[in-house]
Amino acid sequence: MGRKRLEKDKWIPSRVYKGKSAYEYRPVKGVCIRLCALDAQKHVVIRRHADEYERFNYNKGSIKELSALYFASTQFQKLSVLTRKDYEKYWKALDKVFGKMDARKLRPEHVRKYMDLKGQTSEVTANRHLSLLSKIYSWGFERGHVTEHPCKGVSRFSEKSRTRYITDAEYMLVYNAASLSVQVAMEISYLCAARQGDVLKLTKSQLQEEGIYIKQGKTGKEQIKAWSTRLRSAVKLAESIETKNGSFYVIPTQSGTAYTSDGFRTMWSKAREKARLESGLKLDFTFHDLKAKAISDYDGDRQKFSGHKTASQVAIYDRKTEIVQTIGRENEKQR
């Protein structure tokens, strides 16, 4: 039994509590819905609770409710920021189709039909949506929220790994067309085989004596990328980026904050488009392909360099066409 409310707080609706900065509605364990600031008037708190109560209970037993429980779970919160953002984006599409449906009535044939329809425009996107729906049901099944897993046995579309390798000449075309911030990001990403998200959130405290400390946001792998002359030059170049009040980020925006993924993507696209117009070449590669170029160009232990757990993961990023020896004239004479 929970603690009794103080006399002065008895007006607060059931399952509404005072958080650090706001009133919070907690309809079930693991779900916390912000209502309003602690200095809000009583009638505002009561009205907001009524709205959220109706909204939450309207979705009672639905797939939307199951998804809300999953998104509020510690399992979801442990995922990387980028992965969480992707899942939230995928859910918006799934919600339109499955949100109001009773979570206990979803069947494999319903999921298959969705996959086939979505696959007509993008098989990769269909696979991502299936992965999220499967995670939601796996989480709910293990905790007794549902008794069946409708995604079990539903096959994914086969996906072809990207094979695009960026040549040195192509790299320099975009580099020379890019802004200072994009140039620095390109160099650090390529030299360290680092993902865009890990590069953009680099802070000056990560610049250590031995090299740049990077904890991969996707895998959690921690590494120190040792200094090279070229890597030091890239970081030195970053010191030329102008900010209004300084910043502790290596690649800051003008206001000193870290670039958002969308904001940086716009800058990258502008640089690539400018290079396309100037060169007349297609330049059909992404910023993430820089990591593949790095792993492909590396001469040492590529698995150790990339931080991947398995050789098969490394193989996906190794895209440089292998050069093999042909039969020489000496061999031909022996025929």
C-alpha positions as a Markdown table, in Angstrom:
| # | Residue | x | y | z |
|---|---|---|---|---|
| 1 | Met | 0.0 | 0.0 | 0.0 |
| 2 | Gly | 1.3 | 3.4 | -1.0 |
| 3 | Arg | 1.8 | 6.3 | 1.5 |
| 4 | Lys | -1.2 | 8.4 | 2.3 |
| 5 | Arg | -1.3 | 11.8 | 0.8 |
| 6 | Leu | -0.8 | 14.9 | 2.9 |
| 7 | Glu | -4.0 | 16.8 | 3.7 |
| 8 | Lys | -2.9 | 19.6 | 1.4 |
| 9 | Asp | -2.4 | 17.2 | -1.5 |
| 10 | Lys | -5.7 | 15.2 | -1.2 |
| 11 | Trp | -7.1 | 17.2 | -4.2 |
| 12 | Ile | -4.5 | 15.6 | -6.5 |
| 13 | Pro | -6.1 | 12.9 | -8.8 |
| 14 | Ser | -5.4 | 9.3 | -8.3 |
| 15 | Arg | -2.1 | 8.1 | -9.7 |
| 16 | Val | -0.9 | 11.7 | -10.2 |
| 17 | Tyr | 2.3 | 12.6 | -8.3 |
| 18 | Lys | 4.7 | 15.5 | -7.9 |
| 19 | Gly | 7.8 | 15.0 | -9.9 |
| 20 | Lys | 11.0 | 17.1 | -9.8 |
| 21 | Ser | 9.5 | 19.9 | -12.0 |
| 22 | Ala | 6.0 | 18.7 | -13.0 |
| 23 | Tyr | 2.9 | 16.8 | -12.0 |
| 24 | Glu | 3.2 | 13.3 | -13.5 |
| 25 | Tyr | 0.4 | 10.8 | -14.3 |
| 26 | Arg | 1.5 | 7.2 | -13.8 |
| 27 | Pro | -1.4 | 5.0 | -14.9 |
| 28 | Val | 0.6 | 1.8 | -14.8 |
| 29 | Lys | 4.1 | 0.7 | -13.7 |
| 30 | Gly | 6.7 | 1.9 | -16.1 |
| 31 | Val | 4.6 | 4.7 | -17.7 |
| 32 | Cys | 5.0 | 8.3 | -16.7 |
| 33 | Ile | 3.0 | 11.1 | -18.5 |
| 34 | Arg | 3.9 | 14.7 | -17.8 |
| 35 | Leu | 0.8 | 16.8 | -17.1 |
| 36 | Cys | 2.0 | 20.4 | -16.3 |
| 37 | Ala | 4.4 | 22.4 | -14.2 |
| 38 | Leu | 4.3 | 22.2 | -10.4 |
| 39 | Asp | 3.2 | 25.9 | -10.1 |
| 40 | Ala | 0.1 | 25.2 | -12.3 |
| 41 | Gln | -3.3 | 25.9 | -10.8 |
| 42 | Lys | -5.4 | 23.0 | -9.4 |
| 43 | His | -8.0 | 23.1 | -12.1 |
| 44 | Val | -5.3 | 22.9 | -14.8 |
| 45 | Val | -3.8 | 19.8 | -13.2 |
| 46 | Ile | -7.3 | 18.2 | -12.9 |
| 47 | Arg | -8.2 | 19.0 | -16.5 |
| 48 | Arg | -4.9 | 17.7 | -17.9 |
| 49 | His | -5.3 | 14.5 | -15.8 |
| 50 | Ala | -8.8 | 14.0 | -17.2 |
| 51 | Asp | -7.5 | 14.4 | -20.8 |
| 52 | Glu | -4.6 | 12.0 | -20.3 |
| 53 | Tyr | -6.8 | 9.5 | -18.4 |
| 54 | Glu | -9.3 | 9.4 | -21.3 |
| 55 | Arg | -6.5 | 9.2 | -23.9 |
| 56 | Phe | -4.7 | 6.4 | -22.1 |
| 57 | Asn | -7.8 | 4.3 | -21.3 |
| 58 | Tyr | -9.2 | 4.8 | -24.8 |
| 59 | Asn | -6.1 | 2.9 | -25.9 |
| 60 | Lys | -6.5 | 0.2 | -23.2 |
| 61 | Gly | -5.5 | -3.2 | -24.5 |
| 62 | Ser | -4.6 | -1.8 | -27.9 |
| 63 | Ile | -1.3 | -2.1 | -29.8 |
| 64 | Lys | -0.8 | 1.6 | -29.1 |
| 65 | Glu | -0.9 | 1.0 | -25.4 |
| 66 | Leu | 1.5 | -1.9 | -25.8 |
| 67 | Ser | 3.9 | 0.3 | -27.7 |
| 68 | Ala | 3.6 | 3.1 | -25.1 |
| 69 | Leu | 4.6 | 0.6 | -22.4 |
| 70 | Tyr | 7.6 | -0.6 | -24.5 |
| 71 | Phe | 8.7 | 3.0 | -25.2 |
| 72 | Ala | 8.5 | 3.8 | -21.5 |
| 73 | Ser | 10.5 | 0.7 | -20.5 |
| 74 | Thr | 14.1 | 0.6 | -19.3 |
| 75 | Gln | 14.9 | -1.8 | -22.2 |
| 76 | Phe | 14.0 | 0.9 | -24.7 |
| 77 | Gln | 15.8 | 3.7 | -22.8 |
| 78 | Lys | 19.0 | 1.6 | -22.9 |
| 79 | Leu | 19.1 | 1.9 | -26.7 |
| 80 | Ser | 21.2 | 4.5 | -28.4 |
| 81 | Val | 19.6 | 7.9 | -29.0 |
| 82 | Leu | 19.8 | 7.3 | -32.8 |
| 83 | Thr | 18.1 | 3.9 | -32.5 |
| 84 | Arg | 15.3 | 5.4 | -30.3 |
| 85 | Lys | 14.7 | 8.1 | -32.8 |
| 86 | Asp | 14.5 | 5.6 | -35.6 |
| 87 | Tyr | 12.0 | 3.4 | -33.6 |
| 88 | Glu | 9.8 | 6.4 | -32.8 |
| 89 | Lys | 9.8 | 7.3 | -36.5 |
| 90 | Tyr | 8.9 | 3.8 | -37.5 |
| 91 | Trp | 6.1 | 3.7 | -35.0 |
| 92 | Lys | 4.4 | 6.7 | -36.5 |
| 93 | Ala | 3.8 | 4.7 | -39.6 |
| 94 | Leu | 2.7 | 1.5 | -37.7 |
| 95 | Asp | 0.4 | 3.5 | -35.5 |
| 96 | Lys | -1.7 | 4.6 | -38.4 |
| 97 | Val | -2.4 | 1.0 | -39.4 |
| 98 | Phe | -2.3 | -1.0 | -36.1 |
| 99 | Gly | -2.5 | 1.6 | -33.3 |
| 100 | Lys | -6.2 | 1.2 | -32.4 |
| 101 | Met | -6.2 | -2.6 | -32.9 |
| 102 | Asp | -6.6 | -5.0 | -30.0 |
| 103 | Ala | -3.1 | -6.2 | -29.2 |
| 104 | Arg | -4.5 | -9.7 | -28.7 |
| 105 | Lys | -6.1 | -9.9 | -32.1 |
| 106 | Leu | -3.2 | -9.2 | -34.4 |
| 107 | Arg | -2.3 | -12.3 | -36.5 |
| 108 | Pro | 0.7 | -13.2 | -38.7 |
| 109 | Glu | -1.4 | -12.8 | -41.8 |
| 110 | His | -2.2 | -9.2 | -40.9 |
| 111 | Val | 1.5 | -8.5 | -40.4 |
| 112 | Arg | 2.3 | -10.3 | -43.7 |
| 113 | Lys | -0.2 | -8.2 | -45.6 |
| 114 | Tyr | 1.3 | -5.0 | -44.2 |
| 115 | Met | 4.8 | -6.1 | -45.2 |
| 116 | Asp | 3.7 | -6.9 | -48.7 |
| 117 | Leu | 2.0 | -3.5 | -49.2 |
| 118 | Lys | 4.9 | -1.5 | -47.6 |
| 119 | Gly | 7.4 | -3.6 | -49.5 |
| 120 | Gln | 6.0 | -2.3 | -52.8 |
| 121 | Thr | 7.6 | 1.1 | -52.1 |
| 122 | Ser | 10.5 | 0.0 | -49.8 |
| 123 | Glu | 11.4 | -3.5 | -48.7 |
| 124 | Val | 14.1 | -2.1 | -46.4 |
| 125 | Thr | 11.5 | 0.1 | -44.6 |
| 126 | Ala | 9.1 | -2.8 | -44.4 |
| 127 | Asn | 11.8 | -4.9 | -42.7 |
| 128 | Arg | 12.5 | -2.1 | -40.2 |
| 129 | His | 8.9 | -1.8 | -39.3 |
| 130 | Leu | 8.6 | -5.5 | -38.8 |
| 131 | Ser | 11.7 | -5.4 | -36.5 |
| 132 | Leu | 10.1 | -2.8 | -34.3 |
| 133 | Leu | 6.7 | -4.5 | -34.1 |
| 134 | Ser | 8.5 | -7.7 | -33.2 |
| 135 | Lys | 10.4 | -6.0 | -30.4 |
| 136 | Ile | 7.3 | -4.5 | -29.0 |
| 137 | Tyr | 5.5 | -7.9 | -29.0 |
| 138 | Ser | 8.6 | -9.7 | -27.6 |
| 139 | Trp | 8.7 | -7.2 | -24.7 |
| 140 | Gly | 5.0 | -7.5 | -24.1 |
| 141 | Phe | 4.9 | -11.3 | -24.4 |
| 142 | Glu | 7.7 | -11.8 | -21.8 |
| 143 | Arg | 5.8 | -9.6 | -19.3 |
| 144 | Gly | 2.4 | -11.1 | -19.8 |
| 145 | His | 0.8 | -8.2 | -21.7 |
| 146 | Val | 0.0 | -10.5 | -24.6 |
| 147 | Thr | -0.2 | -14.3 | -24.9 |
| 148 | Glu | 0.9 | -14.7 | -28.6 |
| 149 | His | 3.6 | -13.2 | -30.8 |
| 150 | Pro | 2.1 | -12.5 | -34.2 |
| 151 | Cys | 5.4 | -11.6 | -35.8 |
| 152 | Lys | 6.9 | -15.0 | -35.3 |
| 153 | Gly | 7.3 | -16.8 | -38.6 |
| 154 | Val | 6.8 | -13.7 | -40.7 |
| 155 | Ser | 9.7 | -13.5 | -43.1 |
| 156 | Arg | 11.7 | -10.4 | -43.9 |
| 157 | Phe | 12.6 | -9.3 | -47.4 |
| 158 | Ser | 16.2 | -10.1 | -48.4 |
| 159 | Glu | 18.4 | -7.1 | -48.3 |
| 160 | Lys | 21.5 | -6.5 | -50.4 |
| 161 | Ser | 24.5 | -5.0 | -48.6 |
| 162 | Arg | 25.7 | -1.7 | -49.9 |
| 163 | Thr | 28.8 | -2.0 | -52.1 |
| 164 | Arg | 29.5 | 1.6 | -52.8 |
| 165 | Tyr | 33.2 | 2.4 | -52.3 |
| 166 | Ile | 34.3 | 6.1 | -52.3 |
| 167 | Thr | 37.5 | 6.7 | -54.3 |
| 168 | Asp | 40.1 | 9.2 | -53.0 |
| 169 | Ala | 39.2 | 11.5 | -55.9 |
| 170 | Glu | 35.5 | 11.5 | -55.1 |
| 171 | Tyr | 36.3 | 12.1 | -51.4 |
| 172 | Met | 38.4 | 15.2 | -52.3 |
| 173 | Leu | 35.7 | 16.6 | -54.6 |
| 174 | Val | 33.1 | 16.7 | -51.8 |
| 175 | Tyr | 35.7 | 17.7 | -49.2 |
| 176 | Asn | 36.8 | 20.8 | -51.3 |
| 177 | Ala | 33.1 | 21.8 | -51.8 |
| 178 | Ala | 32.2 | 21.4 | -48.1 |
| 179 | Ser | 32.1 | 23.9 | -45.3 |
| 180 | Leu | 34.7 | 23.9 | -42.6 |
| 181 | Ser | 32.5 | 21.9 | -40.2 |
| 182 | Val | 31.7 | 19.2 | -42.8 |
| 183 | Gln | 35.4 | 19.0 | -43.7 |
| 184 | Val | 36.4 | 18.3 | -40.1 |
| 185 | Ala | 33.6 | 15.8 | -39.7 |
| 186 | Met | 34.6 | 14.0 | -42.9 |
| 187 | Glu | 38.2 | 13.7 | -41.8 |
| 188 | Ile | 37.5 | 12.4 | -38.3 |
| 189 | Ser | 34.8 | 10.0 | -39.6 |
| 190 | Tyr | 37.2 | 8.6 | -42.2 |
| 191 | Leu | 40.4 | 8.5 | -40.1 |
| 192 | Cys | 38.6 | 6.9 | -37.1 |
| 193 | Ala | 36.0 | 4.8 | -38.9 |
| 194 | Ala | 33.4 | 6.6 | -36.8 |
| 195 | Arg | 29.7 | 7.0 | -37.3 |
| 196 | Gln | 28.2 | 10.5 | -38.0 |
| 197 | Gly | 26.4 | 10.6 | -34.6 |
| 198 | Asp | 29.6 | 9.8 | -32.7 |
| 199 | Val | 31.6 | 12.4 | -34.6 |
| 200 | Leu | 29.0 | 15.2 | -34.1 |
| 201 | Lys | 28.8 | 14.7 | -30.3 |
| 202 | Leu | 32.6 | 14.6 | -29.8 |
| 203 | Thr | 33.6 | 16.9 | -26.9 |
| 204 | Lys | 37.1 | 18.4 | -26.3 |
| 205 | Ser | 37.4 | 16.3 | -23.2 |
| 206 | Gln | 37.6 | 13.3 | -25.5 |
| 207 | Leu | 40.8 | 14.6 | -27.0 |
| 208 | Gln | 43.3 | 12.7 | -24.9 |
| 209 | Glu | 47.0 | 12.4 | -24.9 |
| 210 | Glu | 47.0 | 9.0 | -26.7 |
| 211 | Gly | 44.3 | 9.9 | -29.2 |
| 212 | Ile | 40.5 | 10.5 | -29.5 |
| 213 | Tyr | 38.3 | 8.6 | -27.0 |
| 214 | Ile | 35.2 | 7.3 | -28.8 |
| 215 | Lys | 32.4 | 5.3 | -27.3 |
| 216 | Gln | 30.3 | 4.0 | -30.2 |
| 217 | Gly | 26.7 | 5.1 | -29.7 |
| 218 | Lys | 25.3 | 2.0 | -31.5 |
| 219 | Thr | 27.4 | -0.8 | -30.0 |
| 220 | Gly | 28.8 | 0.8 | -26.8 |
| 221 | Lys | 32.4 | -0.2 | -27.9 |
| 222 | Glu | 35.0 | 2.1 | -26.3 |
| 223 | Gln | 38.2 | 2.8 | -28.1 |
| 224 | Ile | 41.0 | 5.4 | -28.3 |
| 225 | Lys | 41.8 | 6.2 | -31.9 |
| 226 | Ala | 45.5 | 7.0 | -31.8 |
| 227 | Trp | 46.8 | 10.3 | -33.1 |
| 228 | Ser | 48.2 | 10.5 | -36.6 |
| 229 | Thr | 49.5 | 13.7 | -38.3 |
| 230 | Arg | 46.4 | 13.9 | -40.4 |
| 231 | Leu | 44.1 | 13.4 | -37.5 |
| 232 | Arg | 45.8 | 16.1 | -35.5 |
| 233 | Ser | 45.5 | 18.4 | -38.5 |
| 234 | Ala | 41.7 | 17.8 | -38.6 |
| 235 | Val | 41.3 | 18.6 | -34.9 |
| 236 | Lys | 43.5 | 21.7 | -35.4 |
| 237 | Leu | 41.3 | 22.7 | -38.3 |
| 238 | Ala | 38.2 | 22.4 | -36.0 |
| 239 | Glu | 39.7 | 25.2 | -33.8 |
| 240 | Ser | 38.9 | 27.6 | -36.7 |
| 241 | Ile | 35.2 | 27.0 | -36.4 |
| 242 | Glu | 33.7 | 30.2 | -35.1 |
| 243 | Thr | 31.1 | 30.3 | -32.2 |
| 244 | Lys | 29.5 | 33.1 | -30.4 |
| 245 | Asn | 30.3 | 32.0 | -26.8 |
| 246 | Gly | 32.8 | 29.2 | -27.3 |
| 247 | Ser | 31.9 | 25.5 | -27.0 |
| 248 | Phe | 33.1 | 22.2 | -25.5 |
| 249 | Tyr | 32.1 | 20.4 | -28.7 |
| 250 | Val | 34.9 | 19.6 | -31.3 |
| 251 | Ile | 32.5 | 20.5 | -34.2 |
| 252 | Pro | 30.1 | 23.1 | -32.7 |
| 253 | Thr | 27.3 | 25.1 | -34.4 |
| 254 | Gln | 27.6 | 28.9 | -34.4 |
| 255 | Ser | 25.7 | 29.0 | -31.1 |
| 256 | Gly | 28.1 | 26.4 | -29.5 |
| 257 | Thr | 25.8 | 23.4 | -29.5 |
| 258 | Ala | 26.3 | 20.1 | -31.2 |
| 259 | Tyr | 24.8 | 19.6 | -34.7 |
| 260 | Thr | 21.6 | 17.6 | -35.0 |
| 261 | Ser | 21.5 | 14.8 | -37.4 |
| 262 | Asp | 19.1 | 16.6 | -39.7 |
| 263 | Gly | 21.0 | 19.9 | -39.5 |
| 264 | Phe | 24.3 | 18.2 | -40.5 |
| 265 | Arg | 22.6 | 16.1 | -43.2 |
| 266 | Thr | 21.5 | 19.4 | -44.9 |
| 267 | Met | 25.1 | 20.7 | -44.9 |
| 268 | Trp | 26.5 | 17.4 | -46.2 |
| 269 | Ser | 23.9 | 17.3 | -49.0 |
| 270 | Lys | 24.8 | 20.9 | -50.0 |
| 271 | Ala | 28.5 | 20.0 | -50.3 |
| 272 | Arg | 27.8 | 16.8 | -52.3 |
| 273 | Glu | 25.4 | 18.7 | -54.6 |
| 274 | Lys | 27.9 | 21.4 | -55.2 |
| 275 | Ala | 30.6 | 18.9 | -56.0 |
| 276 | Arg | 28.3 | 17.1 | -58.4 |
| 277 | Leu | 27.6 | 20.3 | -60.3 |
| 278 | Glu | 31.3 | 21.2 | -60.5 |
| 279 | Ser | 32.5 | 17.8 | -61.5 |
| 280 | Gly | 29.6 | 16.4 | -63.5 |
| 281 | Leu | 29.9 | 13.1 | -61.6 |
| 282 | Lys | 27.1 | 11.3 | -59.8 |
| 283 | Leu | 28.8 | 11.0 | -56.4 |
| 284 | Asp | 26.0 | 8.8 | -55.1 |
| 285 | Phe | 27.4 | 7.9 | -51.7 |
| 286 | Thr | 26.3 | 8.8 | -48.2 |
| 287 | Phe | 28.2 | 10.1 | -45.2 |
| 288 | His | 28.0 | 6.7 | -43.6 |
| 289 | Asp | 29.9 | 5.3 | -46.6 |
| 290 | Leu | 32.9 | 7.1 | -45.3 |
| 291 | Lys | 33.1 | 4.5 | -42.5 |
| 292 | Ala | 33.1 | 1.8 | -45.2 |
| 293 | Lys | 35.9 | 3.6 | -47.1 |
| 294 | Ala | 38.0 | 3.8 | -43.9 |
| 295 | Ile | 37.6 | 0.0 | -43.2 |
| 296 | Ser | 38.3 | -0.8 | -46.8 |
| 297 | Asp | 41.4 | 1.3 | -46.9 |
| 298 | Tyr | 42.9 | 0.1 | -43.6 |
| 299 | Asp | 45.9 | -2.2 | -43.9 |
| 300 | Gly | 45.9 | -3.7 | -40.4 |
| 301 | Asp | 43.4 | -5.6 | -38.3 |
| 302 | Arg | 40.2 | -4.3 | -39.7 |
| 303 | Gln | 38.0 | -5.8 | -37.0 |
| 304 | Lys | 40.0 | -4.3 | -34.2 |
| 305 | Phe | 40.1 | -0.9 | -36.1 |
| 306 | Ser | 36.4 | -0.8 | -36.7 |
| 307 | Gly | 35.3 | -2.1 | -33.2 |
| 308 | His | 33.0 | -4.7 | -34.7 |
| 309 | Lys | 32.3 | -7.9 | -32.7 |
| 310 | Thr | 32.4 | -10.3 | -35.7 |
| 311 | Ala | 34.3 | -10.7 | -38.9 |
| 312 | Ser | 31.0 | -10.9 | -40.8 |
| 313 | Gln | 30.2 | -7.3 | -39.7 |
| 314 | Val | 33.5 | -6.1 | -40.9 |
| 315 | Ala | 33.0 | -7.8 | -44.3 |
| 316 | Ile | 29.9 | -5.7 | -44.9 |
| 317 | Tyr | 32.1 | -2.6 | -44.8 |
| 318 | Asp | 35.0 | -3.9 | -46.8 |
| 319 | Arg | 34.0 | -2.7 | -50.2 |
| 320 | Lys | 37.3 | -2.2 | -52.1 |
| 321 | Thr | 37.5 | -4.3 | -55.2 |
| 322 | Glu | 40.3 | -6.9 | -54.7 |
| 323 | Ile | 43.2 | -6.8 | -57.2 |
| 324 | Val | 44.5 | -10.2 | -58.1 |
| 325 | Gln | 47.5 | -11.2 | -60.2 |
| 326 | Thr | 46.9 | -12.4 | -63.7 |
| 327 | Ile | 48.9 | -15.2 | -65.5 |
| 328 | Gly | 52.2 | -13.8 | -66.5 |
| 329 | Arg | 54.2 | -14.3 | -69.7 |
| 330 | Glu | 56.4 | -16.8 | -67.9 |
| 331 | Asn | 53.5 | -19.0 | -67.2 |
| 332 | Glu | 52.2 | -18.8 | -70.8 |
| 333 | Lys | 55.6 | -20.0 | -72.1 |
| 334 | Gln | 55.3 | -23.2 | -70.1 |
| 335 | Arg | 52.1 | -24.2 | -72.1 |
